[in-house]
Every structure is written in C-alpha cells, then in structure tokens.
C-alpha cells in the first residue's frame, strides 16, 4: 500500500500540473486558429493533433515503463509481430506508428496509451488459449486507438489546456500521475461497444474468425469462476452481452478464417517460465 506522505506528494504534483494550464493557451491558439472566422466549430477531440498526441504518448510510455518489467524474448517478439502485423495490415487507415509492449503482470489485462501505444500483461497471454483470442483482444484495443477514445477521455475530463501543459514542460511527476489516471479511468460503455464492433469487423478483414472474440469472453467467464484475476473486464459491458454479440456477428458470404501460424504453446510456456 502506498505510504500517505508519498501519496500526498504525488497529489501535489498532480495539482501542480493543473497550474500549468496557462502555458497551453498559446499552443491552443496555434492549433485551432484559421486566421478568420471558422465555418464549423472544431470538435474537441480534433483540438489535439496527432503529432502532439504522439509526443504525449512517448512521454507517458517512457515514465510508465520505467516502473515495469518489459519482457524481452525473441520468440515472444516474433509471435507478437505475426499477430499485430496481421491486424494492422487489415486496417483501412493507419493513424499511428503502433507499438506493442508485453509487461510482466499476472492480471489478464491490456490497455491503450495515447499515440498508438498498447500494453499487454503477460497474464493475458497465459489466459488466451489460442493466438486468435489474443488477436481479438488486441483488435478491441486498436479500436480504442483508431477511434481516439483515449484522447476523447483526456479532452473531456482534463481539458486541452491541462493535456498540452504536459508538452509545455510538465514535471515528470505530473506525467507519471496522469499516466496512472489513464489506467484508472475506464472508457464509457458506449466506447467499449464501439471498440467491440470495431474488433469484430477488423478480425474479419484480417481473415481471423470473429467468433474468437465471443469465445474469449466465454473463457473469461470460466476463469472468473475458477478465481483468476481478469481485471481488464470488470468495468466493460457484461460478458454475456459480448459473447452474444460475437456469436451474432455475420461474416460476408464465402468468408474463410485463416489460423495464425505461431507456436502458441511454446510462447505460453516461455511466458510462464519467466
């Protein structure tokens, strides 16, 4: 448990970040000014450019990963590349230079940072009994990224000024606290359903059977009964709803799924041995 004096210090750092709001005003003007009257109001989510989001993501990841054990293993790296490249190649438009990290954490968890950074817990790989099921989870996370759900949360709950203040000389402690805020604040159920729908369509485009998404949640239900920690799913739409959604999804006529060719059992064994 975090000591009270440490918690107080970190809260002060976070408050300090909010005091930097004024710094971002000039940046905001540079990003949104058109030199005249705007024909249409600029959507809040569009006020943060992809370039600034990429810089923000880099800052977050440098500090976040400094406290984590990133698993570096050649077999894991090759296998992850096979899975993620299959999905990314199926995207209609690629908004980010995606980066995937596997960290040593036993919870079955995965989450998305700004700028196309996706973190996978080793426990999730152990939970998935087929690479296609991990692909289903990663498709969901790609949905959050592609639809800029992370940016939407930041803009809605923190505001553009606070977000950009980090890029204007924000204290590392503030950035660290904001990264923890990202992990602790869940997406809305609407956004989760949007990411599920995105995942099903992306799996089909990648020639991966979309039913694997529903099968994965069936596995989650089974493991939850057995007492496994599946914290990634505790705040998402109910598993029964997501299982039904996966089963109801209709692929195009003539669709044939193509298995992901990796030695998944060996990958899982490698993870459990670390």
C-alpha positions as CSV (number, residue, x, y, z in Angstrom):
1,X,0.0,0.0,0.0
2,X,1.3,3.5,-0.8
3,X,2.5,5.5,2.1
4,X,0.4,8.6,3.0
5,X,3.3,11.0,2.7
6,X,4.2,9.7,-0.8
7,X,0.5,9.9,-1.9
8,X,0.4,13.5,-0.7
9,X,3.4,14.4,-2.6
10,X,2.1,12.8,-5.8
11,X,-1.2,14.6,-5.4
12,X,0.6,17.9,-5.0
13,X,2.5,17.1,-8.2
14,X,-0.8,16.4,-10.0
15,X,-2.3,19.7,-8.7
16,X,0.9,21.4,-10.0
17,X,0.1,20.1,-13.4
18,X,-3.2,21.8,-13.4
19,X,-1.5,25.1,-12.5
20,X,0.3,24.9,-15.9
21,X,-3.0,25.5,-17.7
22,X,-2.0,29.0,-18.8
23,X,1.1,27.7,-20.6
24,X,-1.0,25.8,-23.1
25,X,-3.1,28.8,-24.2
26,X,-0.6,29.9,-26.9
27,X,-0.4,26.3,-28.2
28,X,-4.1,26.0,-28.4
29,X,-4.3,29.2,-30.4
30,X,-1.7,27.9,-32.8
31,X,-3.5,24.6,-33.3
32,X,-7.0,26.0,-33.8
33,X,-6.5,29.4,-35.4
34,X,-7.6,29.7,-39.1
35,X,-6.8,33.4,-39.5
36,X,-10.5,34.2,-39.8
37,X,-13.9,33.1,-38.7
38,X,-14.3,29.3,-38.5
39,X,-17.0,27.9,-40.7
40,X,-17.6,25.0,-38.3
41,X,-16.8,24.6,-34.6
42,X,-13.7,22.4,-34.1
43,X,-14.6,19.1,-32.4
44,X,-13.0,18.9,-29.0
45,X,-11.2,15.6,-29.9
46,X,-9.7,17.3,-33.0
47,X,-8.1,20.0,-31.0
48,X,-5.2,17.7,-30.1
49,X,-3.2,17.0,-33.2
50,X,-1.8,13.5,-34.0
51,X,1.7,15.0,-33.7
52,X,1.1,16.3,-30.2
53,X,-0.6,13.0,-29.2
54,X,2.4,11.1,-30.4
55,X,4.7,13.3,-28.3
56,X,2.4,12.9,-25.3
57,X,2.3,9.1,-25.7
58,X,6.1,9.0,-25.9
59,X,6.4,10.9,-22.6
60,X,3.8,8.7,-20.9
61,X,5.4,5.4,-22.0
62,X,8.9,6.4,-21.0
63,X,7.8,7.0,-17.4
64,X,5.3,4.2,-17.2
65,X,7.6,1.5,-18.5
66,X,10.4,2.7,-16.2
67,X,8.3,1.1,-13.3
68,X,7.5,-2.1,-15.2
69,X,9.4,-5.2,-16.4
70,X,9.1,-5.3,-20.2
71,X,9.5,-8.9,-21.3
72,X,12.2,-9.1,-24.0
73,X,12.2,-12.5,-25.6
74,X,12.9,-13.3,-29.3
75,X,10.1,-15.9,-29.6
76,X,7.6,-13.6,-28.0
77,X,8.6,-10.7,-30.1
78,X,8.3,-12.7,-33.4
79,X,5.0,-14.1,-32.4
80,X,3.6,-10.7,-31.4
81,X,4.8,-9.3,-34.7
82,X,2.9,-12.0,-36.6
83,X,-0.3,-11.3,-34.7
84,X,-0.1,-7.5,-34.7
85,X,1.1,-7.1,-38.3
86,X,-1.9,-9.3,-39.4
87,X,-4.3,-6.8,-37.7
88,X,-2.5,-3.6,-38.7
89,X,-2.3,-4.7,-42.3
90,X,-6.1,-5.1,-42.3
91,X,-6.8,-1.5,-41.1
92,X,-8.4,0.7,-43.7
93,X,-6.4,3.7,-42.4
94,X,-3.5,3.6,-40.0
95,X,-3.4,6.6,-37.7
96,X,-0.4,5.7,-35.7
97,X,3.0,4.1,-35.7
98,X,1.8,1.3,-33.4
99,X,4.0,-0.1,-30.6
100,X,3.1,-3.1,-28.5
101,X,4.7,-4.0,-25.2
102,X,4.4,-7.1,-23.1
103,X,5.0,-6.5,-19.4
104,X,5.3,-8.9,-16.5
105,X,2.0,-8.7,-14.8
106,X,-0.2,-11.7,-13.8
107,X,-3.5,-10.0,-14.3
108,X,-5.3,-10.7,-17.6
109,X,-5.1,-7.1,-18.8
110,X,-4.5,-4.9,-21.9
111,X,-4.8,-1.2,-22.4
112,X,-4.1,1.7,-24.7
113,X,-2.0,4.8,-24.2
114,X,-2.1,7.9,-26.4
115,X,-0.2,7.8,-29.7
116,X,-0.8,4.2,-30.5
117,X,1.0,2.5,-27.6
118,X,-0.7,-0.7,-26.5
119,X,0.4,-2.6,-23.4
120,X,-0.3,-6.3,-22.8
121,X,0.1,-8.1,-19.5
122,X,1.8,-11.5,-19.6
123,X,-1.2,-12.8,-17.7
124,X,-3.4,-12.1,-20.7
125,X,-1.2,-14.2,-22.9
126,X,-1.4,-17.0,-20.4
127,X,-5.2,-16.7,-20.3
128,X,-5.6,-16.8,-24.1
129,X,-5.5,-20.5,-25.2
130,X,-5.1,-19.5,-28.9
131,X,-3.3,-16.7,-30.6
132,X,-6.5,-15.7,-32.3
133,X,-8.1,-14.9,-29.0
134,X,-5.2,-12.5,-28.2
135,X,-5.8,-11.0,-31.6
136,X,-9.4,-10.4,-30.7
137,X,-8.4,-8.5,-27.6
138,X,-5.8,-6.5,-29.5
139,X,-8.4,-5.7,-32.1
140,X,-10.5,-4.2,-29.4
141,X,-7.6,-2.1,-28.2
142,X,-6.9,-1.0,-31.7
143,X,-10.5,0.1,-31.9
144,X,-10.0,2.4,-28.9
145,X,-6.8,3.8,-30.5
146,X,-8.2,4.3,-34.1
147,X,-11.4,6.0,-32.8
148,X,-9.2,8.1,-30.4
149,X,-11.2,7.1,-27.3
150,X,-8.1,7.8,-25.2
151,X,-7.9,11.3,-26.5
152,X,-11.6,11.8,-26.0
153,X,-11.3,10.8,-22.4
154,X,-8.4,13.2,-21.8
155,X,-10.1,16.1,-23.5
156,X,-13.4,15.5,-21.8
157,X,-12.1,15.0,-18.2
158,X,-8.9,17.0,-18.2
159,X,-9.3,19.6,-21.0
160,X,-6.9,20.5,-23.8
161,X,-5.0,23.0,-21.7
162,X,-4.1,20.5,-19.0
163,X,-3.2,17.9,-21.6
164,X,-1.0,20.2,-23.6
165,X,0.7,21.6,-20.4
166,X,2.5,18.3,-20.2
167,X,4.1,19.0,-23.5
168,X,5.0,22.5,-22.4
169,X,7.5,21.5,-19.7
170,X,5.3,19.4,-17.4
171,X,7.0,17.9,-14.4
172,X,7.8,14.1,-14.7
173,X,5.9,13.5,-11.5
174,X,2.8,15.1,-13.1
175,X,3.2,13.0,-16.2
176,X,3.5,9.9,-14.1
177,X,0.4,10.7,-12.2
178,X,-1.5,11.4,-15.4
179,X,-0.4,8.0,-16.8
180,X,-1.9,6.4,-13.7
181,X,-5.0,8.4,-14.3
182,X,-5.3,6.9,-17.8
183,X,-5.1,3.4,-16.3
184,X,-7.6,4.0,-13.6
185,X,-10.3,5.8,-15.7
186,X,-12.3,3.4,-17.8
187,X,-13.9,4.0,-21.1
188,X,-17.6,4.6,-21.3
189,X,-19.8,1.6,-22.2
190,X,-20.6,3.2,-25.5
191,X,-16.9,3.4,-26.3
192,X,-16.5,-0.2,-25.2
193,X,-19.3,-1.4,-27.5
194,X,-17.8,0.7,-30.3
195,X,-14.4,-1.0,-29.8
196,X,-16.1,-4.4,-29.7
197,X,-17.8,-3.7,-33.0
198,X,-14.6,-2.4,-34.5
199,X,-12.8,-5.6,-33.3
200,X,-15.3,-7.9,-35.0
201,X,-15.0,-6.1,-38.3
202,X,-11.2,-6.0,-38.1
203,X,-10.9,-9.7,-37.3
204,X,-13.0,-10.5,-40.4
205,X,-10.8,-8.2,-42.6
206,X,-7.7,-9.9,-41.2
207,X,-9.2,-13.3,-42.1
208,X,-9.5,-14.3,-38.4
209,X,-12.8,-15.8,-37.3
210,X,-14.7,-13.0,-35.4
211,X,-16.2,-15.7,-33.2
212,X,-12.9,-15.8,-31.3
213,X,-14.0,-12.6,-29.5
214,X,-17.0,-14.3,-28.1
215,X,-15.1,-17.4,-27.3
216,X,-12.5,-15.4,-25.5
217,X,-15.2,-14.0,-23.2
218,X,-16.5,-17.4,-22.6
219,X,-13.0,-18.3,-21.4
220,X,-13.0,-15.3,-19.2
221,X,-16.3,-16.4,-17.6
222,X,-14.8,-19.8,-17.0
223,X,-11.6,-18.5,-15.4
224,X,-13.5,-16.0,-13.3
225,X,-15.5,-18.8,-11.8
226,X,-12.1,-20.5,-11.1
227,X,-10.9,-17.4,-9.3
228,X,-8.4,-16.0,-11.8
229,X,-7.8,-12.2,-11.9
230,X,-9.4,-10.9,-15.1
231,X,-9.4,-7.2,-14.1
232,X,-9.4,-5.9,-17.7
233,X,-13.1,-7.0,-18.0
234,X,-14.5,-5.8,-14.7
235,X,-15.7,-2.5,-16.0
236,X,-16.6,-3.5,-19.5
237,X,-20.1,-4.4,-20.8
238,X,-21.3,-7.7,-19.4
239,X,-19.6,-10.8,-20.8
240,X,-22.9,-12.4,-21.7
241,X,-23.7,-9.4,-23.9
242,X,-20.3,-9.6,-25.6
243,X,-20.5,-13.4,-26.1
244,X,-23.9,-12.9,-27.7
245,X,-22.5,-10.1,-29.9
246,X,-19.7,-12.3,-31.1
247,X,-22.0,-15.2,-31.9
248,X,-24.5,-12.9,-33.7
249,X,-21.8,-11.3,-36.0
250,X,-22.4,-12.3,-39.6
251,X,-19.3,-12.6,-41.8
252,X,-19.6,-11.9,-45.6
253,X,-20.6,-14.9,-47.8
254,X,-17.6,-17.0,-48.6
255,X,-15.5,-15.9,-45.6
256,X,-12.9,-18.4,-44.5
257,X,-10.8,-17.9,-41.5
258,X,-7.1,-18.4,-41.7
259,X,-5.3,-19.5,-38.5
260,X,-2.4,-17.5,-37.1
261,X,0.7,-19.6,-37.5
262,X,2.7,-19.3,-34.3
263,X,3.8,-21.9,-31.8
264,X,1.4,-20.6,-29.2
265,X,2.0,-23.3,-26.6
266,X,5.7,-22.6,-26.7
267,X,5.0,-18.9,-26.3
268,X,2.9,-19.5,-23.3
269,X,5.4,-21.8,-21.8
270,X,8.1,-19.2,-22.3
271,X,5.9,-16.6,-20.5
272,X,5.3,-18.9,-17.6
273,X,9.0,-19.7,-17.2
274,X,9.9,-16.0,-16.9
